[in-house]
Protein backbone atom coordinates (compact mmCIF):
# COMPACT_ATOMS: atom_id res chain seq x y z
CA UNK A 1 0.00 0.00 0.00
CA UNK A 2 1.22 3.50 -0.78
CA UNK A 3 2.38 5.33 2.34
CA UNK A 4 0.71 8.45 1.00
CA UNK A 5 -2.66 6.96 1.80
CA UNK A 6 -2.31 8.43 5.30
CA UNK A 7 -1.04 11.82 4.16
CA UNK A 8 -4.35 13.74 4.20
CA UNK A 9 -5.17 12.50 7.72
CA UNK A 10 -1.75 13.45 9.03
CA UNK A 11 -2.02 16.87 7.42
CA UNK A 12 -5.47 17.44 8.86
CA UNK A 13 -4.17 16.71 12.37
CA UNK A 14 -1.42 19.31 12.03
CA UNK A 15 -3.45 21.99 10.26
CA UNK A 16 -6.42 22.47 12.54
CA UNK A 17 -6.31 26.24 12.09
CA UNK A 18 -6.92 26.03 8.33
CA UNK A 19 -10.37 25.52 6.82
CA UNK A 20 -10.98 21.92 5.80
CA UNK A 21 -10.15 21.20 2.17
CA UNK A 22 -12.64 19.55 -0.13
CA UNK A 23 -12.12 16.03 -1.46
CA UNK A 24 -10.64 17.26 -4.74
CA UNK A 25 -8.09 19.51 -3.03
CA UNK A 26 -7.23 16.77 -0.53
CA UNK A 27 -6.64 14.29 -3.34
CA UNK A 28 -4.57 16.85 -5.23
CA UNK A 29 -2.36 17.38 -2.19
CA UNK A 30 -1.78 13.64 -1.89
CA UNK A 31 -0.98 13.26 -5.58
CA UNK A 32 1.44 16.20 -5.62
CA UNK A 33 3.29 14.84 -2.58
CA UNK A 34 3.53 11.42 -4.21
CA UNK A 35 4.79 12.95 -7.47
CA UNK A 36 7.39 15.10 -5.68
CA UNK A 37 8.56 11.99 -3.85
CA UNK A 38 8.96 10.05 -7.11
CA UNK A 39 10.76 12.90 -8.86
CA UNK A 40 13.22 13.18 -5.99
CA UNK A 41 13.83 9.43 -5.99
CA UNK A 42 14.55 9.52 -9.74
CA UNK A 43 17.04 12.37 -9.21
CA UNK A 44 18.82 10.41 -6.47
CA UNK A 45 19.01 7.35 -8.72
CA UNK A 46 20.47 9.57 -11.46
CA UNK A 47 23.26 10.64 -9.11
CA UNK A 48 24.17 6.99 -8.49
CA UNK A 49 24.16 6.26 -12.22
CA UNK A 50 26.48 9.16 -13.00
CA UNK A 51 28.87 8.20 -10.21
CA UNK A 52 29.05 4.70 -11.68
CA UNK A 53 29.57 6.02 -15.21
CA UNK A 54 32.35 8.37 -14.10
CA UNK A 55 33.82 6.01 -11.51
CA UNK A 56 37.34 6.73 -12.74
CA UNK A 57 36.93 10.43 -11.91
CA UNK A 58 35.82 9.67 -8.37
CA UNK A 59 38.27 6.81 -7.87
CA UNK A 60 41.17 9.13 -8.74
CA UNK A 61 40.25 11.36 -5.78
CA UNK A 62 37.77 9.74 -3.37
CA UNK A 63 37.10 13.05 -1.62
CA UNK A 64 35.10 14.03 -4.72
CA UNK A 65 32.43 11.60 -3.55
CA UNK A 66 31.62 14.00 -0.70
CA UNK A 67 29.36 16.04 -3.00
CA UNK A 68 27.19 13.24 -4.38
CA UNK A 69 27.10 11.47 -1.00
CA UNK A 70 25.91 14.65 0.73
CA UNK A 71 23.29 15.16 -2.00
CA UNK A 72 22.03 11.60 -1.62
CA UNK A 73 21.95 11.78 2.19
CA UNK A 74 20.05 15.06 2.19
CA UNK A 75 17.74 13.88 -0.58
CA UNK A 76 16.98 10.68 1.33
CA UNK A 77 16.01 12.77 4.36
CA UNK A 78 13.66 14.86 2.20
CA UNK A 79 12.14 11.71 0.73
CA UNK A 80 11.57 10.31 4.22
CA UNK A 81 9.87 13.56 5.21
CA UNK A 82 7.64 13.48 2.13
CA UNK A 83 6.53 10.01 3.14
CA UNK A 84 4.94 11.46 6.28
CA UNK A 85 3.71 14.96 5.48
CA UNK A 86 3.74 17.88 3.09
CA UNK A 87 6.88 20.05 3.35
CA UNK A 88 6.64 23.44 5.01
CA UNK A 89 8.36 26.51 3.64
CA UNK A 90 11.30 26.58 6.14
CA UNK A 91 12.30 23.06 5.07
CA UNK A 92 11.84 23.97 1.41
CA UNK A 93 14.15 26.98 1.86
CA UNK A 94 16.76 24.78 3.54
CA UNK A 95 16.46 22.28 0.72
CA UNK A 96 17.03 25.01 -1.86
CA UNK A 97 20.04 26.21 0.14
CA UNK A 98 21.65 22.79 -0.13
CA UNK A 99 21.14 22.80 -3.89
CA UNK A 100 22.63 26.29 -4.16
CA UNK A 101 25.73 25.16 -2.26
CA UNK A 102 26.13 22.13 -4.55
CA UNK A 103 25.74 24.31 -7.65
CA UNK A 104 28.36 26.84 -6.53
CA UNK A 105 30.86 24.05 -5.80
CA UNK A 106 30.00 21.88 -8.82
CA UNK A 107 33.60 22.05 -10.08
CA UNK A 108 34.62 19.89 -7.12
CA UNK A 109 32.07 17.12 -7.60
CA UNK A 110 31.28 16.96 -11.32
CA UNK A 111 33.62 15.49 -13.98
CA UNK A 112 35.22 18.07 -16.28
CA UNK A 113 33.37 16.81 -19.35
CA UNK A 114 30.00 17.32 -17.60
CA UNK A 115 30.64 20.61 -15.85
CA UNK A 116 28.15 23.27 -16.86
CA UNK A 117 26.19 20.72 -18.88
CA UNK A 118 22.45 20.41 -18.34
CA UNK A 119 22.82 16.60 -18.11
CA UNK A 120 25.10 16.51 -15.07
CA UNK A 121 23.69 15.28 -11.77
CA UNK A 122 23.76 18.70 -10.09
CA UNK A 123 21.51 20.21 -12.75
CA UNK A 124 19.10 17.24 -12.71
CA UNK A 125 18.95 17.37 -8.91
CA UNK A 126 18.22 21.11 -8.94
CA UNK A 127 15.55 20.77 -11.62
CA UNK A 128 13.82 18.04 -9.63
CA UNK A 129 14.09 20.00 -6.39
CA UNK A 130 12.41 23.10 -7.86
CA UNK A 131 9.19 21.12 -8.13
CA UNK A 132 8.88 21.15 -4.32
CA UNK A 133 8.82 24.96 -3.81
CA UNK A 134 6.64 25.29 -6.93
CA UNK A 135 4.02 22.95 -5.47
CA UNK A 136 4.24 23.54 -1.72
CA UNK A 137 5.05 27.23 -1.21
CA UNK A 138 3.36 30.48 -2.26
CA UNK A 139 4.68 32.42 -5.24
CA UNK A 140 6.33 34.94 -2.90
CA UNK A 141 8.57 32.14 -1.61
CA UNK A 142 8.99 30.28 -4.91
CA UNK A 143 10.21 33.29 -6.91
CA UNK A 144 13.32 34.08 -4.81
CA UNK A 145 14.15 30.39 -4.40
CA UNK A 146 13.95 29.75 -8.14
CA UNK A 147 16.03 32.85 -8.88
CA UNK A 148 18.62 31.83 -6.28
CA UNK A 149 18.90 28.33 -7.74
CA UNK A 150 19.24 29.60 -11.30
CA UNK A 151 21.76 32.28 -10.28
CA UNK A 152 23.82 29.75 -8.30
CA UNK A 153 23.98 27.31 -11.20
CA UNK A 154 24.90 30.15 -13.56
CA UNK A 155 27.61 31.40 -11.19
CA UNK A 156 29.04 27.92 -10.73
CA UNK A 157 29.08 27.35 -14.49
CA UNK A 158 30.72 30.74 -15.09
CA UNK A 159 33.47 29.89 -12.59
CA UNK A 160 34.01 26.60 -14.38
CA UNK A 161 34.10 28.31 -17.79
CA UNK A 162 36.59 30.87 -16.48
CA UNK A 163 38.88 27.98 -15.57
CA UNK A 164 38.69 26.70 -19.14
CA UNK A 165 36.35 23.80 -18.33
CA UNK A 166 32.75 22.99 -19.21
CA UNK A 167 31.13 22.97 -22.62
CA UNK A 168 27.69 24.56 -22.43
CA UNK A 169 25.99 27.94 -22.02
CA UNK A 170 25.47 28.91 -18.35
CA UNK A 171 22.68 31.30 -19.34
CA UNK A 172 20.75 28.57 -21.15
CA UNK A 173 21.02 26.19 -18.20
CA UNK A 174 19.90 28.86 -15.73
CA UNK A 175 16.99 29.80 -17.99
CA UNK A 176 15.99 26.15 -18.17
CA UNK A 177 15.84 25.94 -14.37
CA UNK A 178 13.58 29.00 -14.28
CA UNK A 179 11.42 27.43 -16.97
CA UNK A 180 11.08 24.24 -14.90
CA UNK A 181 9.99 26.25 -11.86
CA UNK A 182 7.53 28.31 -13.92
CA UNK A 183 6.03 25.23 -15.58
CA UNK A 184 5.64 23.44 -12.24
CA UNK A 185 4.00 26.48 -10.66
CA UNK A 186 1.62 26.94 -13.60
CA UNK A 187 0.67 23.26 -13.42
CA UNK A 188 -0.06 23.63 -9.71
CA UNK A 189 -2.10 26.80 -10.29
CA UNK A 190 -4.16 25.14 -13.02
CA UNK A 191 -4.81 21.98 -11.03
CA UNK A 192 -5.75 23.97 -7.94
CA UNK A 193 -8.29 25.95 -9.95
CA UNK A 194 -9.82 22.75 -11.29
CA UNK A 195 -9.88 21.16 -7.84
CA UNK A 196 -11.41 24.26 -6.27
CA UNK A 197 -14.10 24.35 -8.95
CA UNK A 198 -14.81 20.66 -8.43
CA UNK A 199 -15.12 21.13 -4.66
CA UNK A 200 -17.41 24.14 -5.15
CA UNK A 201 -19.62 22.19 -7.55
CA UNK A 202 -19.75 19.26 -5.12
CA UNK A 203 -20.63 21.56 -2.21
CA UNK A 204 -23.39 23.19 -4.26
CA UNK A 205 -24.80 19.81 -5.29
CA UNK A 206 -24.71 18.68 -1.66
CA UNK A 207 -26.50 21.85 -0.54
CA UNK A 208 -29.18 21.43 -3.19
CA UNK A 209 -29.61 17.80 -2.22
CA UNK A 210 -30.08 18.76 1.43
CA UNK A 211 -32.64 21.40 0.50
CA UNK A 212 -34.58 18.91 -1.61
CA UNK A 213 -34.47 16.42 1.25
CA UNK A 214 -35.87 19.00 3.67
CA UNK A 215 -38.69 19.88 1.25
CA UNK A 216 -39.47 16.21 0.67
CA UNK A 217 -39.48 15.49 4.42
CA UNK A 218 -41.86 18.39 5.06
CA UNK A 219 -44.20 17.21 2.30
CA UNK A 220 -44.23 13.69 3.69
CA UNK A 221 -44.87 15.00 7.20
CA UNK A 222 -47.71 17.25 5.97
CA UNK A 223 -49.37 14.36 4.13
CA UNK A 224 -49.12 12.13 7.20
CA UNK A 225 -50.79 14.83 9.30
CA UNK A 226 -53.52 15.21 6.69
CA UNK A 227 -54.14 11.45 6.67
CA UNK A 228 -54.30 11.37 10.46
CA UNK A 229 -56.76 14.27 10.43
CA UNK A 230 -58.98 12.52 7.88
CA UNK A 231 -58.92 9.31 9.91
CA UNK A 232 -60.21 11.18 12.99
CA UNK A 233 -63.00 12.76 10.97
N, C-alpha and C positions, 0 to 999 in steps of 0.2 A: 504494500500500500504506500502511496506517496506520502511523505511526511508533511506535505503542504496541506493535507486534508484538515489539520488542526490549526492552520494559520489564522483563519478568521476568528475562531474562538479565542485564541491567545491574544490577538489584537484587540478584540472587544473587551477583554479583561483589563488591558492596560490603557484603554482609551475611553474611560467612562465619561470624561468631560465632553467628548465630541458627540454630535448627534449620530444616531445609529444609521449606518449605510444601508441602502436597499440591497436586494439580492444580486442585482446586476453589478453594482459597484463592489460588493463583497467578492463576487466571483472574479471580477477584473483584478482586484488586489491580489488574490491568490494566484491567478495566472501570471501576472507581471512578476511576482516574487519567484515563481517557478522558472520563468523564462530567464530572469536575471541570474538565478542559480546555475542554470544550464550554460548560459553564455560564459559565466566565470569559470566553470569547470572546463569548457572547451579551451579557453585561453590558457589555463594552467596546463592542460595536456599539450598545448602547442609549445609551451616553454620546454617541457620534457623532450618533445620531438626535436626541437632545434638544438638542445644541448647534446642529444645523441648524434645528430647530423654533424655538428661541429665539435665532436669530442676531442679532436686533436688540439683545437684552440684552448679548450679548458684543461686538457691534460698537461699542456705545456706550462701552465701556471694555475694550479688548483685554486688559488685565491680568487680567480675570476668566477668561480662558482658561487661566491658569496651573493652576487646580485640575483641570479635566478633562484637560488635557495631562499633568499629573503622574500622574493616575489611569491614563490610557491607557499611559503609558510604564512605570509600575510593573507594571500588569497584563500588558503584553506580555512583560516580563521573567519574570513568574510563569508565563505560558503557555509560554515557551521552556524554562523549567526543567521543567515538567510533561511536556514532550515527551521528556525524557531520563530522568527518574527520579521516584520518589515524594518529595514534600516532607518534610523533617525538621522537628521541632518548633521549632528556632530560627528557621527561615525562616517558618514559619507564624505565630509570634509577631510577627516583623517585619512580615509582611503585615497582620496585625490592627492593628498600631500605625499603619500608613499609613491604614487605613480610619478609625480613631479620630480621627486628625488631620483628615481630610477632613470627618468628621461634625461635629467641634467648630467648624470654620471654614466650614460649609455656607452661611452668610449671604453669604460673599464670592463663592461660585462658582455658586450656584443662583438662578434668577430668583425674584422676590418671590412670584409666584403659585404657585410649586411648593415654596417653603420649608416644611419640616415635613410635606410630603405624602409618602405612602408610594409615590408614583409618580415621584418625582424620581430622578435618576441616582445620587445618593449612597446613597439607601436601597437601590435595586436592586443597586448594586455591593456594598454591605455584606451584603445577603441572599445573594448569590451567593458571596461570599468565605467566609461562615460554613460553607459545605459543606466546605471544605478542612480546618479544624480538626476538624470533626465526623467526617470520614472518615479522617484521617491522624494524629490525636493521641489519647492516652488521655483519659478523662473528666476526670482531674485537671488537664489542660491546657485542654481544651475549655471547662469551666465558667467559669473566670475570663476567658477570651477572649470568650466569648459575653456574659457580664455586662458586660465593659468596652465591647464594641461597642454593646450596648443602652443602657448608661448614657451613652455619648458621644453617641449619636444623640438621646437624650432631652434631654441638657444643651444640645446645639446647637439643638434645636427650642424649648426653653424660652427660650433667649437670643433667638431670633428672635421668639417670641411676646411677649416682654417689650418688644421694639422695635415692637410693633404690626404685625408681618408674619406670614405663614403662616396656614394655614386648616385645620389638622387637629390631632388629639389627640396630643401627644408620647408619652403613656403607651401608647396603642394601638399606635403605630408601634414603640416599644421592645419591647412584649410580642410583637409579630409577629416581630421579629428573634429573640427567644428561642424562639418557637415553631418558626421555621425551623431553628435549631440543634438543638432537641430532636428534631424530626422526622427530620433528617438523621442524627443519632446513633442514633436508634431503628432507622432503616432499615439503618444499618451493622451494628448489634448483631444484628438479625434475620438479615441475609444472612450474617454471619460464623458464626452458629450453624448455619445450613443448610449452609454450605460445610464447616465442621468436621465435621458429621455425615456429609456425603457423603464426605469424605476418610477418616473412620474406617471407614465401610462399605466403601469401596474397599480400604483396607488389610486389613480383615478378610477380604474376599473373596480378595485376593491371597495372604494367609497360608494360607487354607484350600486354595486351588488348589495352593500349593507343597507342603502336607502330602499332598494327594491324589497329586501327582506323585511324591513320595518313596515313598509306599506302592505306587503302581503300578510304579515302577522296581524296587523290591525284589521284588515278586511276579514280574515278568518275569525278573529275575536268578535267582530261586529256581527258576523253571520251566526255565530254560535249564540250570542246574546239574543238575536232576533228569533232563532229557533226555540230557545228556552222560553222567551216571552210568548210565542205562539202556543207552545205546549201548555202553559198555564192558562191561557185563554180557553 
